[in-house]
Amino acid sequence: MVTLREVARAAGVSLATASRALSDAPHVSAGNREHVVRTARELGYRPHHAARTLTTGSTATVGLVLPDLANPFFATVAKGVQGRARETGREVIVADTDEDAAQEHEQVARLLGRVDGLVLCSPRMPADALAALTATGRVVLVNREAPGVPSVSFDVPDGVRQAVDHLRALGHEAVAYAGGPRSSWSDAERRTALDALDDGGARRTIDLGAFRPTHGGGVQAADLALAAGATAVLCFNDLVALGVLARLHARGVRAGRDVSVVGFDDVPAATLVTPALTTVALPLARAGRDAVDLLGPGPDAGSDAGLAAAHRRLPVELVVRASTAPAPSRSTAPAADPEVVIR
C-alpha cells in the first residue's frame, strides 16, 4: 500500500506539506496542492482513515439508516447519498432495519458515535424517541420532518392532489387508498391530503387499511378494493401498486380499463409491467444528495459547528401511463360487497 511518505517523496515536497495538501488544510499554495493531489492519484494512494481521525477528529464517514434496502425507493436514495458523499471525500456506512422501529433505534444509536453525520431515511420510530436520538448527534432526515431537525422531504400533498385530480377527471368517483405502515410519516401525509380532498359525497375515498409496503401488501389490498367496488386505487408506493396490478390480472380484472391504479415513487419497475404504471414521481436520488449537503461540506462535517435546521421539500410530478383510464360505466364496474365499510 502506498504511504503518505512515498507520495511526498514522489511529489518533491515535505511530509507535512503533503499531509496538508491532501487534507485540504490551509497554508498550501494552489499549485502545490494540485501537484500533490495529482501525484497521490497516480500512485493510487488511499488515506488511512484511522490516522486521519486521530489528527483531525473527523472519520470522513456518513451513516445511512433505512427501512428496507430491497425497496427500490430506498436503494435510489442510497445511491444519491453515496454519490454525493464520494464527491465530498466521504464514505458511507449503510444499515437496513427491515421496517423494525426497535432495530432502527438501535442502529442509529450505534452509528452516531462512529460517523461524522447520519442520514436517517423514513424513520419508523415514534416522535419522542426520534427527538431524543437526533439531539445526540448530527442527523438529517429524509422523507420525514421533525421540529428542529434538518430534513429533506417531498411535496406529498401536491402529489396526492395531482393523482386524485387525474382520477376524478377520468370519471372515477369511488377512489380507494391502499395505505402503508401506520408508523410511516409519509403515509400520514397521504391520508391527511386525501381527507382534505374528500367531500364525503361523490368525491369519497375508500380506506382499504394499512399494508406492508411490498408487492404482497398490494395483493391483499386489491381483493379489498374489488370487494368495495372501487374503480380506482391510489397506492402508498409503487411496490404496493405492482401487487395490485398482479392480483387484478390473476382475478381476470383489466387494470387500466376495469380498475385504474396509481402508485407513488416512480421506481424503475413501473415501466416494466403491463400496463405501465401511472405514478407520482419523486426525486429520490436528489433527496439523498441534498441530505448529504445538509450534513456539511466534507470531512470537516464532524466539527463542533452546529447543523442548521434547514428543511427542503422537493417538488413531485404525476407521470401518466397505461394503468389509468376513464372509469367504466356503472353496468360494467366491479360490484361492491355490501359488508365492506366505506370510511
N, C-alpha and C positions, 0 to 999 in steps of 0.2 A: 504494500500500500504506500502511495506517495505521501511523504510527510511535508509539513509546512516548511521545514528547514530546506528540503530539496527544492521547493517552489522558490524560496528566497534566493538560493544559490543560482538557480536557472535564470531568474529574473535580474540577478545582479544587484539585489537590494539587501538591506539588513533584515534579520528575522523580525524585528519589531515593526519595520515598515510593511513587510509582507502581511503580518497579522492585522495591522490597522487597515490596510487596503482591502483585505478580504472580509473584514467585519464592518466595513463602511464607516470606520471611525474618522474623526476629524484629523487635521494636520497632515494630510496626504494630498499631494497635487493630483489634479485630474489625470495628467499624463501617466504618472507613476501608478495610480490606481488601475487605470485601464490596462497598462502593461502587465501588472501583477495578475489581474483577473484573467487576462488572455493566456498568460503562461500557465496558471493553475488549471485552466480548462484544457489546454493542450496536453498537460501531463496527466490529466484525469484525477486531479486532487479532489478529495472529499473531506470537508471539515469534520473534526472529531467533536460530536455534539456534547459529550460529557465534559470535555475540556472547555468548550465554549460556555457551557452552563456555569462552570466554576468561575470563569473570568468575567462574564457579562451578566449573570443572573437570569439569562434567557435560555429556554430549552429549544426555541425555534420550532415548536410543535403546536398544532391546533388539535383539540379533541372534537370529535363529531359523534354525537349520540342520536340515534334514530330508531323508530319502532320496528322497521322491517326492511332490511336491505334487499330482499327479494321483490319488494314492491317497486315497480319502475319509477314511481313518484320520488321515492327516497333515493333510489340509485341515481337519478338525474340530478337531484340536489347535491348528492355526494360528489358527482363529477364536477359540478360548479365549485364546490368548496375546495376540492383537491387541485383543480386547475388554478384557481386564484392563489391558493396557499403556495403552490410551486412557484408561481411568478414572483411572489414576495419572499422567497427564500425559506419557506416553512414546510414541514412535513405534517401529515395528518394521521391521527390515531382514531380508528373507527370502532364504535361499539353498537351492536344490534341488540335491542332489548326484547324483541319478539312480542311487541304490544303489551308488555308486562310493566305496569306502573312501579311496582316494588323493585324490579330489576333495574328499571330506568333510574330510580333514585340512587340505588347502589352504584351503578356505573358512573353517574355524574359525580357523586361524592368521591369516588376513587380517582377519577381523572383530574379533578380540579387542582389537586396538588402536584400533578405531573406535567401539565401543559401551560402555555402562556395564556391561552384563552380557549373557550369551548363554545361550539355551535350546537345548540340543542334544538332538534327538529321535531315538530309536532309532539311536544311532551304530553304524556297522558296523566302525569301525577296531579293531585289536587293543587289548587292555587296556593294554599298555605305552605305546603311542602316545597313548591316551586319557589316561593318568595324566600324561604329560609335558605335554600341552596344557592340561589343566584346572588344572595347577599355575601357569600363567602368567596367569590371569585369572579373572573371576567367571563361573562356569559352573554351570548347573543341568541335570541330565539328566532326560529324560522317556523312560519305557519302557526304562530300563536302570539298573542300580545298580553303583556302584564305590566302593571304600573311600575315605573322606574327602571325597567329592563329594556335595553335596546332590542329591536326586533325587525324582522322582515316578514311581511305577510302579504296576502293577496286581497284584491277587492272582491271578496266573495259575494257580498250583497249585490253588486253590479252584475256578477256572473249569473247569479240566480235570477235576477230580473231579466237579463238577456235571454236565458233559457226559457223562462216561463212566458215571456212576451212572444218568443218564437212559436211555442206550442199553442198559445192562445190564438195567434194569427193563423195557425193551421186548423183552427176549429176545435181544439181539444178542451173540453170543459172539466172532465174529471182527471186531474193530473196527480199521479201517485208519487210519493217520495220514499225511496229506499235509503234509509239513513245509515250512518256509520256508527262507530263505537260511541256510547254515551259519554265516555271520558274525553272525547275529542272536542277541542275548542272549535275547530273548523266546522264540525257537524252542528254545533250550537249556532254558529254564524249562519249556516244554511237555513236552519229551522227558523231563526228569527226573521231572516229575509223572506222566507215563504209565508210566515204568519202575516207580515206586512202586506203581502200581495193577495191574501185570501180574504174575500169579502163575505164568506160564509154562505154564499148563494151559489150561483152558477160557476163562479170562479173559485171553486173549492179545491183544497188539497187533501188527498187521502194519505194519511200517515201509516206507512206499512210497518214501521218499527225500526229497531236498531239491529244492524248486522255486522259481522266481521267484514273488514274492507277487502274482501277477497272474492275470487270467482265463485266459490261455494256460497258466500253470502248472497250473491246475486241470484243464484239458482233458487234459493229459498224465497227471496223477495219476489221473483217472477210468479210463483204459484199464488202468492197473496195478492199480487196486482191483478191477476186474471180473475181470482175469486171476487175481488172488489169491483170488477167491471171497468177498471181504468183503461183508457185508450192511449195513455202516455205515462212514461215512468222517468222521473228525474232521479239519477243515482248519485250517491255520495262520492263515488270516484269511478274511474274507467274500469277497474277490475270488477267491481260490482255490476257495472253496465254490461261487461262482456259475459258475465254469468247469466244475467237476464236474457241477453240475446241467445245464448246457448240453450237455455231452458225453453224459451219460446219456440225455437226451432224444433226441439225434441217433442214438444206438445202439438206441433202442427200449426202454430200461430205464426203468421208472417210479420216479422219485425220490420218496421218501416212502412207497413201497409195496414195491418190489423192493429198493431200497437207500436207507437213511436217510443224510442229510447234515447235518452240524453245522458252523457257521462260528465265527469269533471276531471281535468288534468291534461288530456291530450297526450297520453303515453304512446310510444311507437306502435303498439299492437292495435291502436284504434283504427288504423288504416289497413290492417292486415286481415280483417274479418269481413264477412259478407252478411248483411250490409255494413259498409263502413260506418263507423260510429260518429254521430254528431256529439260534440263535447265542448266544454268550456276550457279553452287552452290557458294554462298558467305558465309564466316564465320561470320554470323550475331551476334551470342552471343559473340564470341571473340571480335568483334568490340566494343560492349558495355562494356565489361570488360576492354579492353585496354583504352577506353576513360576515365573511372574512374581512372585508373592508372596514366594517364597523368595529372589529376587534382591534384594529390598529394598522400601522403602515408596514410592519415587518417584524424581524426578530426582537425589536425593542418593545413589542406589544406587552411584554411581561414587566414593564417598568411600573413605577408607582403612580403614573398618570392615571387619572380617573377615566372610566369608559363612558362616553357621552350616551345618555339615554335617548338615542335617536330612534325614530320609528319610520320605516319605509313601507308603504302599502302599494304594491305593484299592480298595474292595470291587467285586466284579463279580457279575453275575446272569445265569443262563441264561434265555433267552426262548424258549419252546417254540412252534413254528409247524408248518406242514404238511409240512415236509421230513423229519420223523422220524415213524416209526410202528412198530408191532410187527414183529419180524423175520419174514420169510416162512418157511414150512415148508421143511425141507431139500430136499423134492422140487421146490420152485419157486425156491430160491435160486440165484444165478448160479454156474455151475460154475467151480472153481478150475483154473488152469493148473498142472500138476504141476511145471513148470520154475521157477515163481516161488518164491523163497526167503522163508520166513516167519521174521522175526527177533524 
